[in-house]
């Protein structure tokens, strides 16, 4: 019976991994045709592996699902020069939150007019950079931004803007990532009239061209219903604006927050259902209000980058304490703070060697001096897991490196892109090879360095106070 069900079980275990993931008879996994053990040997650990084909395929899935919409990649999930280049080639725009994200994208060659700048507290540098580089739109998040932005644009200038509206909808996987309610820092409320007042002020500024409304409900949303409620409330506001000002807004941005599965069996947002039902709801709401249907804008980030990434760690120690087993690795909350912040659970897996040992419950912990530095609690790994083993954590492409810190001065991990054909895992490794920006063929695929490891010299060079 075990043999009959094993392929199904294996397929389920790999359901949250990149589509290119293949298993070898030697206990390793390959992503993009590159054995993960070989990536770890060549680039060291911890290391993030990013499957370029998975990223691109997810971009195309969004374009196919929303052919008439503008799709903006939420750069805060993960951004590097290669990622900006891939988004450009796949026809997506960018949603950025700072001058840093904006400048990195534009200096990579990304067209500034396809970038939207967000932020609840934009700095003078953020606004100056956006205007200097010619950003496509700026999302106004507070009344004070209106006068500041109009002054910065100048009497002869023009800037497209949107207004972030709070629709009063609670959605998202954790209290800290629910942004559509009245009790958080983002946006302007419909219910108390602040959104309408801000829009009136914008219309009094000839330098600012209001192109549409924006809302973002939260993150890790797995149900379509909150987006449908948001459509109704946003169109309701657009209808009132038409009645009061004769204003017809051509754009409606519903943000992102599309939920993904981090472990096998978890629920994810059905993108096809979302696209179909949002389009229908928007058309119906606008018909009822007597308004033309605005162009839809969506901002996926995690749903594009997250499932394309894998984090690799070396086991440093295995400790038995009472009835618990702690497996400590060479990374932790400095390269993935999400478990500590949001209680997120992952499904790590032993790779690089076969094991016939029965699985046993363990807690995978990091190397940092915090009791809360836990990467995965109560997960099953082979009972013979030992120091030197390699653990792989799927769905590590979003909000890992982008939220990484300098805690304990261990240095942030590198990012390696893999791309290629079917895996031929199990060949000789390149143990001991130094990190390189060059591309190397391996097992039917290729691996190249996108972001190098943060070194002790990097850390020392910032410390100028002696």
C-alpha positions in Angstrom: 0.0 0.0 0.0 2.8 2.4 0.8 4.4 1.9 -2.6 1.0 2.6 -4.3 0.5 5.9 -2.5 4.1 7.1 -2.4 4.0 9.0 -5.8 0.9 10.9 -4.7 2.5 11.7 -1.3 5.6 12.9 -3.0 3.7 15.1 -5.4 1.7 16.6 -2.5 5.0 17.3 -0.6 6.3 19.2 -3.6 3.1 21.1 -4.3 4.5 24.3 -2.8 7.9 24.1 -4.6 8.7 25.6 -7.9 7.2 23.7 -10.8 10.7 22.8 -12.1 11.6 20.9 -8.8 12.7 17.4 -9.5 13.7 14.6 -7.1 16.8 12.5 -7.6 17.4 8.9 -6.3 20.2 10.2 -4.2 18.0 12.2 -1.9 18.6 15.6 -3.5 16.2 18.0 -5.1 17.0 20.1 -8.2 15.3 23.4 -9.0 15.7 24.8 -12.5 17.8 21.8 -13.3 20.3 22.6 -10.6 20.8 20.3 -7.6 20.2 22.3 -4.4 23.2 20.6 -2.7 25.4 21.9 -5.4 24.1 25.4 -5.0 24.9 25.1 -1.2 28.4 23.8 -1.9 29.2 26.4 -4.5 27.7 29.5 -2.8 27.7 28.6 0.8 24.8 28.8 3.2 22.4 30.3 4.1 21.5 31.1 0.5 18.3 32.0 -1.3 17.6 30.2 -4.6 15.3 31.9 -7.0 13.8 30.0 -10.0 13.7 32.5 -12.9 11.3 30.4 -14.9 8.8 30.2 -12.0 8.9 34.0 -11.6 8.3 34.6 -15.3 5.5 32.0 -15.5 3.7 33.6 -12.6 3.9 37.0 -14.3 2.4 35.4 -17.4 -0.3 33.8 -15.4 -1.3 37.2 -14.1 -1.3 38.8 -17.5 -3.4 36.0 -18.9 -5.9 36.2 -16.0 -6.2 40.0 -16.2 -5.6 40.7 -19.9 -7.2 44.2 -19.7 -5.7 45.2 -16.4 -2.4 46.8 -15.5 -0.4 44.4 -13.3 2.2 46.0 -11.0 4.7 43.9 -9.2 4.9 44.9 -5.5 8.7 45.4 -5.2 8.7 45.3 -1.4 8.3 41.5 -1.6 11.7 41.2 -3.2 13.7 43.5 -5.5 17.0 43.3 -7.2 18.2 44.4 -10.6 17.5 41.1 -12.2 14.0 41.0 -10.8 13.3 44.5 -12.1 14.6 43.4 -15.5 12.4 40.3 -15.5 9.3 42.4 -14.7 10.1 44.7 -17.5 10.5 41.9 -20.0 7.3 40.3 -18.9 5.3 43.5 -19.3 4.6 44.2 -15.6 4.8 47.6 -14.0 6.3 48.2 -10.5 4.9 49.3 -7.2 7.6 50.8 -5.0 7.7 52.3 -1.5 10.8 54.3 -1.3 13.4 56.3 -3.3 15.8 53.3 -2.8 13.4 50.9 -4.6 12.6 53.5 -7.2 16.2 54.4 -8.0 17.4 50.7 -8.2 14.6 50.0 -10.7 15.1 53.0 -12.9 19.0 52.7 -12.9 18.5 49.1 -14.0 16.6 50.5 -17.0 13.0 50.0 -15.9 10.7 52.7 -17.4 9.8 55.2 -14.7 6.4 55.9 -16.2 5.4 52.3 -15.4 6.2 52.7 -11.7 3.8 53.7 -8.9 5.1 55.2 -5.7 3.4 54.2 -2.4 4.0 55.0 1.2 2.1 56.3 4.2 4.9 58.6 5.2 6.9 59.6 2.1 10.0 61.5 2.8 11.1 64.6 1.0 13.7 62.5 -0.8 11.1 60.0 -1.8 9.0 62.7 -3.5 12.0 64.5 -5.0 13.3 61.3 -6.5 9.9 60.4 -7.9 9.5 63.7 -9.6 13.1 63.9 -10.8 12.9 60.4 -12.4 9.4 60.9 -13.8 7.5 58.3 -11.9 4.1 57.3 -13.5 1.9 57.9 -10.5 2.2 58.8 -6.8 -0.4 57.4 -4.4 -1.4 60.1 -1.9 -1.9 58.6 1.6 -2.4 61.6 3.8 -3.8 65.2 3.4 -0.4 66.7 4.2 1.1 65.1 1.1 -1.2 67.1 -1.2 0.3 70.6 -0.6 3.9 69.2 -0.3 3.6 67.4 -3.6 2.0 70.3 -5.4 4.7 72.6 -4.2 7.4 70.2 -5.2 5.9 69.8 -8.7 5.9 73.6 -9.2 3.3 75.8 -11.0 4.3 74.6 -14.4 4.6 70.9 -13.6 2.2 68.0 -13.7 2.0 64.8 -11.8 -0.5 61.9 -12.0 -1.7 60.9 -8.5 -4.1 58.4 -7.0 -5.7 58.5 -3.5 -5.4 55.5 -1.2 -8.8 54.9 0.3 -9.7 52.8 3.4 -12.7 50.8 2.4 -13.4 49.4 5.9 -12.8 45.7 5.1 -10.9 43.3 7.4 -8.9 40.8 5.4 -5.5 39.1 5.6 -3.6 36.3 7.3 -2.6 38.3 10.5 -3.6 41.4 12.4 -0.3 43.1 11.4 -0.9 42.7 7.7 -4.6 43.8 7.6 -4.6 47.2 6.0 -8.2 47.8 4.8 -9.6 48.7 8.2 -10.1 52.0 10.0 -7.7 51.3 12.8 -4.3 51.2 11.0 -1.9 53.8 9.5 -2.7 53.5 5.8 -5.0 55.5 3.6 -7.9 57.9 4.0 -11.3 56.7 5.3 -14.5 56.8 3.3 -16.7 56.5 6.4 -15.5 59.7 8.1 -15.2 61.8 4.9 -11.4 62.2 4.9 -11.1 60.5 1.5 -13.7 62.8 -0.1 -12.1 65.9 1.5 -8.6 65.0 0.3 -10.0 64.5 -3.3 -11.6 67.9 -3.2 -8.2 69.4 -2.2 -6.4 67.6 -5.0 -8.9 68.9 -7.6 -8.0 72.4 -6.4 -4.3 71.8 -7.4 -3.9 72.1 -11.2 -0.5 70.5 -11.0 -2.0 67.3 -9.7 -4.0 65.1 -12.1 -6.1 62.6 -10.2 -6.3 59.4 -12.3 -8.0 57.0 -9.9 -8.6 55.5 -6.5 -6.4 52.9 -4.7 -7.1 50.5 -1.9 -5.2 47.6 -0.4 -7.0 45.2 2.0 -4.1 43.3 3.5 -1.8 40.4 2.8 -2.3 36.6 2.5 -5.9 36.9 1.5 -7.3 33.6 0.3 -10.9 34.5 -0.3 -12.3 36.4 -3.3 -15.2 37.9 -1.3 -13.2 40.8 0.3 -12.2 42.0 -3.1 -15.8 42.0 -4.3 -16.9 44.1 -1.3 -14.0 46.5 -2.0 -15.2 46.9 -5.6 -18.7 47.9 -4.5 -17.4 50.4 -2.0 -14.9 51.9 -4.3 -17.4 52.3 -7.1 -19.8 53.8 -4.6 -17.3 56.5 -3.8 -16.6 57.0 -7.5 -20.3 57.5 -8.0 -20.5 60.2 -5.3 -17.5 61.9 -6.8 -19.2 62.1 -10.1 -22.3 63.5 -8.5 -20.4 66.1 -6.6 -17.7 67.1 -9.1 -18.7 65.6 -12.4 -15.5 63.6 -12.0 -15.0 60.3 -14.0 -11.9 58.5 -12.8 -10.3 56.2 -15.4 -8.4 53.9 -13.0 -9.2 51.7 -10.0 -6.4 50.0 -8.1 -7.4 47.1 -5.9 -3.9 46.5 -4.5 -2.6 43.0 -4.0 -2.4 40.7 -0.9 -3.1 37.5 -2.9 -2.5 34.6 -0.6 -0.3 31.7 -1.3 0.3 28.3 0.3 3.5 27.9 2.5 2.9 24.3 3.3 1.2 21.5 1.4 -2.5 21.5 1.9 -2.8 25.2 2.8 -5.3 27.3 1.0 -4.3 29.8 -1.7 -6.3 32.5 -3.5 -7.9 31.2 -6.7 -6.5 33.7 -9.3 -8.9 32.6 -12.1 -11.9 33.0 -9.9 -10.6 36.3 -8.6 -10.2 37.7 -12.1 -13.6 36.5 -13.3 -15.6 37.6 -10.3 -13.9 41.0 -9.9 -14.5 41.8 -13.6 -18.1 40.9 -13.3 -18.6 42.8 -10.0 -16.9 45.9 -11.4 -19.0 45.8 -14.6 -22.2 45.4 -12.7 -21.4 48.1 -10.1 -20.4 50.6 -12.7 -23.6 49.8 -14.8 -25.7 50.4 -11.7 -23.9 53.7 -11.0 -24.1 54.8 -14.6 -20.3 55.0 -14.9 -17.8 53.7 -17.5 -15.8 50.8 -16.2 -12.4 52.1 -15.1 -9.2 50.3 -16.0 -8.3 47.8 -13.2 -4.9 47.8 -11.6 -3.6 45.0 -9.3 -0.4 44.7 -7.4 0.8 41.1 -6.7 4.1 40.7 -5.0 4.3 37.6 -2.8 2.2 35.6 -5.3 4.9 36.2 -7.9 8.1 36.0 -5.9 7.2 33.8 -2.9 6.8 30.3 -4.5 9.8 30.9 -6.8 12.2 31.0 -3.8 13.9 28.3 -1.7 16.1 29.0 1.3 19.0 26.6 2.1 20.6 26.2 5.5 23.2 23.9 7.1 22.4 22.1 10.3 24.8 23.2 13.0 23.6 21.2 16.0 20.9 18.8 17.1 19.9 19.1 20.7 17.5 17.0 22.8 15.9 18.9 25.6 13.3 17.0 27.5 10.8 15.7 25.0 11.8 18.2 22.3 14.4 18.1 19.6 15.9 21.4 18.4 17.6 21.4 15.0 19.7 24.6 14.8 20.8 26.0 11.4 23.2 28.7 10.3 20.5 31.3 9.6 17.4 32.4 11.3 15.5 35.6 12.1 18.0 37.9 10.5 17.3 36.4 7.1 13.6 35.4 7.8 11.9 37.4 10.5 8.4 36.3 9.4 7.9 33.4 11.9 8.8 35.8 14.7 6.6 38.6 13.3 3.6 36.8 12.1 3.8 33.2 13.5 4.3 31.9 9.9 4.9 28.1 9.5 7.1 26.5 6.9 7.8 23.0 5.7 11.6 22.4 5.7 13.0 19.3 4.0 16.2 17.4 4.3 18.1 17.5 0.9 21.5 16.4 -0.3 21.4 12.8 1.0 19.0 9.9 1.3 17.5 8.9 4.6 15.5 5.8 5.5 15.0 7.0 9.1 11.4 7.4 10.3 10.3 11.0 10.5 10.3 12.6 14.0 8.9 15.9 15.2 11.5 18.7 15.6 11.7 22.4 16.0 14.1 24.1 13.5 15.7 27.1 15.2 18.1 29.8 14.1 21.5 30.9 15.4 20.5 34.2 16.9 20.3 35.1 20.6 16.6 35.2 20.8 14.2 32.5 22.2 11.8 33.5 19.4 14.3 32.7 16.7 12.3 29.7 15.4 12.0 29.0 11.7 9.7 26.0 11.9 8.1 24.5 15.0 6.7 21.0 15.3 7.7 19.9 11.8 8.8 16.4 10.8 12.4 15.6 9.6 14.2 12.2 9.3 15.1 11.0 12.8 18.8 10.8 11.8 19.1 14.5 11.0 22.6 15.6 12.1 25.1 18.5 11.9 26.3 19.2 8.4 22.9 18.2 6.8 21.3 20.6 4.4 17.8 21.8 4.9 15.7 23.5 2.2 12.7 25.7 3.0 10.3 26.3 0.1 8.3 29.5 -0.6 11.1 31.7 0.5 11.1 34.2 -2.3 9.1 37.0 -0.7 9.7 39.1 2.5 12.9 37.2 3.4 15.8 39.2 2.0 13.7 42.3 1.7 13.1 42.2 5.5 16.5 40.8 6.5 18.4 42.6 9.3 21.9 42.9 10.5 21.2 41.2 13.8 24.3 39.7 15.5 26.3 41.0 12.4 26.1 37.7 10.7 25.6 39.2 7.2 22.7 38.8 4.8 22.7 35.8 2.5 23.2 35.9 -1.3 20.6 35.3 -3.9 21.3 32.8 -6.7 19.1 32.5 -9.8 18.6 29.1 -11.4 17.2 28.4 -14.8 17.2 25.4 -17.1 15.7 22.2 -18.3 14.8 19.0 -16.5 17.0 18.1 -13.6 19.7 15.5 -13.8 20.5 15.7 -10.1 23.1 13.6 -8.5 26.2 14.5 -10.4 29.5 15.6 -8.8 29.3 18.7 -6.7 31.5 21.8 -6.9 32.3 21.7 -3.2 34.6 24.5 -2.2 34.1 26.7 -5.3 34.1 30.4 -4.4 31.1 32.6 -5.0 31.0 34.1 -8.5 28.8 36.3 -10.5 29.4 34.0 -13.5 26.9 31.5 -14.8 27.6 27.8 -14.5 25.9 24.9 -16.2 24.9 22.1 -13.8 22.6 19.1 -14.0 20.7 20.5 -17.0 20.3 24.0 -15.6 22.4 27.0 -14.8 23.0 29.0 -11.6 24.2 32.6 -11.3 24.7 35.0 -8.5 22.2 37.9 -8.4 23.0 39.4 -5.0 26.3 38.6 -3.2 26.6 37.7 0.4 27.0 40.6 2.8 30.6 40.3 4.1 32.2 41.4 7.3 34.1 44.0 5.3 30.7 45.4 4.2 29.7 45.7 7.8 33.0 47.2 8.9 33.0 49.7 6.1 29.7 51.3 7.4 31.2 51.7 10.9 33.0 55.0 10.7 32.8 56.1 14.3 36.2 55.1 15.7 
